[in-house]
Amino acid sequence: MTSPIKSAEVLVVEGWLPDYAIQQALTEFNNGSYSLVITTGGSIEKGIYLSEYKNFAEVSAATFKKLGLESEKVVAVPTPVVIKDRSYASAVEFDRWLSDSNLKLQSINVFSLDVHTRRSWLLFKKLLSPKIKVGAIAAKTRDYDPNKWWDYSQGVRTIIDEGIAYIYARFLNWKS
């Protein structure tokens, strides 16, 4: 699902994305009218003893900087540890961060991966609309051909998992 807002001021990037998707997000940032990239994400569950970064928000922010984005244009907004509704928790933490900042945003684009984008878009819109317009941009996956997802075990698993998770987010777990 891709439905960007052309004049969005901030690109919110889910930090758990693979490096190739972070590169796609950087291209989007450079081609858009954005002033900031804000990365979200919870705790890293593997390798934390080996890494200086303890959450996906910090890892992806550091990745943007390593790829050449100026430090002042990247903000990491870590999500507290949660065992369910991680995407929603990221949206809540972004909203909390925004309330504490001096930014007065009219619109954002949420950048996520493939079919997961639809759910993230829904959750950010639930939380931020109508005060902030929320668009969505989906990074292209490398795990399977999205036009023939049914030919790949990873495609089938992703579509089923995300379909169930979307229904849960849309109809069964109203937080607003």
C-alpha positions in Angstrom: 0.0 0.0 0.0 1.4 3.3 -1.1 -0.5 6.5 -0.7 1.9 9.3 0.1 1.1 12.9 1.0 3.0 15.0 -1.5 3.8 17.8 0.8 4.5 15.8 4.0 7.0 17.5 6.3 8.3 14.4 8.1 9.1 10.9 7.0 8.5 8.4 9.8 10.5 5.2 9.2 9.9 2.0 11.1 13.3 1.1 12.4 13.0 -2.7 12.0 13.3 -2.4 8.3 16.1 -4.2 6.5 19.0 -2.1 5.2 17.8 -2.1 1.6 14.5 -0.6 2.7 16.3 2.1 4.7 18.1 3.0 1.5 14.7 3.2 -0.2 13.6 5.5 2.6 16.6 7.7 2.2 15.9 8.0 -1.6 12.3 9.0 -0.7 13.6 11.6 1.8 16.0 13.1 -0.7 13.3 13.3 -3.4 10.6 14.7 -1.1 10.1 18.0 0.7 10.8 16.5 4.1 12.7 18.3 6.9 13.2 15.3 9.1 13.4 11.5 9.2 12.0 10.1 12.5 12.8 6.5 13.2 10.7 4.4 15.5 11.2 0.9 16.9 11.5 -1.2 20.0 14.1 -3.3 21.6 16.5 -5.5 19.7 16.0 -9.0 20.8 19.2 -10.5 19.5 22.8 -9.3 19.6 22.2 -6.5 22.2 25.3 -7.6 24.1 27.3 -7.0 20.9 25.7 -3.8 19.8 26.0 -0.2 21.0 22.4 0.2 19.9 19.6 -1.2 22.1 16.6 -0.6 19.9 15.6 -0.5 16.2 15.0 3.3 16.3 18.6 4.0 17.1 20.0 1.4 14.7 18.0 2.8 11.7 18.9 6.4 12.7 22.6 5.5 12.8 22.1 3.8 9.4 20.7 6.9 7.9 23.7 8.9 9.2 26.1 6.3 7.9 24.4 6.6 4.5 25.1 10.3 4.5 22.1 12.0 6.0 23.0 14.9 8.2 22.7 14.2 11.9 20.3 17.1 12.5 17.8 15.7 10.0 17.4 12.3 11.9 15.6 11.7 15.2 15.4 8.3 16.9 12.2 7.8 18.9 12.5 4.4 20.6 9.5 2.5 21.7 9.3 1.0 25.2 9.3 -2.8 25.5 5.9 -4.2 24.7 4.9 -7.8 24.0 1.9 -7.0 21.7 0.8 -4.2 19.4 4.4 -3.1 18.7 3.4 -1.0 15.6 0.7 0.7 17.7 3.2 1.3 20.5 5.5 3.0 18.0 2.7 5.3 16.8 1.9 6.2 20.5 5.5 6.9 21.3 5.8 9.1 18.1 2.7 11.0 19.2 4.1 11.5 22.7 7.5 12.7 21.3 5.6 15.1 18.9 3.6 16.5 21.8 6.9 17.2 23.7 8.6 18.7 20.7 8.2 22.2 19.1 7.1 20.7 15.8 3.7 21.7 14.6 3.1 19.2 11.8 0.4 19.2 9.2 1.3 15.9 7.6 3.6 12.9 7.7 4.4 9.9 5.6 4.9 6.6 7.3 7.5 4.4 5.6 7.3 0.7 6.2 7.9 -2.6 4.3 5.6 -4.2 1.8 2.2 -5.3 3.0 2.9 -4.3 6.6 2.6 -0.7 5.5 -1.2 -0.9 5.4 -1.4 -1.8 9.1 1.1 0.8 10.2 -0.7 3.5 8.1 -4.0 2.5 9.8 -2.5 2.7 13.3 -0.8 6.0 12.8 -4.0 7.4 11.2 -6.1 6.1 14.2 -3.9 8.0 16.6 -3.0 11.2 14.7 -6.0 12.0 12.5 -7.6 14.5 12.0 -5.0 16.8 13.5 -2.2 15.4 11.2 -2.7 14.0 7.7 -1.0 10.6 7.4 0.3 9.1 4.2 2.0 5.8 3.6 4.9 4.6 1.5 5.8 0.9 1.1 9.3 -0.2 0.5 9.6 -3.0 -2.0 10.5 -6.4 -0.5 13.3 -8.6 -1.7 11.9 -11.7 -0.1 9.5 -12.5 -2.9 7.9 -11.1 -6.1 4.9 -9.1 -4.8 3.2 -9.6 -8.2 3.3 -13.4 -7.7 3.4 -13.7 -3.9 1.5 -17.0 -4.0 4.5 -18.7 -5.7 6.8 -18.1 -2.7 6.4 -19.6 0.7 7.6 -16.3 2.3 5.0 -14.4 0.2 2.2 -16.7 1.4 3.3 -16.5 5.0 3.6 -12.7 4.8 0.2 -12.1 3.2 -1.6 -14.4 5.7 0.2 -13.0 8.7 -0.3 -9.4 7.7 -4.0 -10.1 6.7 -4.7 -11.5 10.1 -2.8 -8.7 11.9 -4.6 -6.0 9.8 -8.0 -7.5 10.7 -7.0 -7.5 14.4 -5.8 -3.9 14.2 -8.8 -2.7 12.2 -11.7 -4.4 13.9 -10.7 -6.2 17.1 -8.4 -4.0 18.9 -9.7 -0.4 18.9 -7.4 1.8 21.0 -8.9 5.1 20.2 
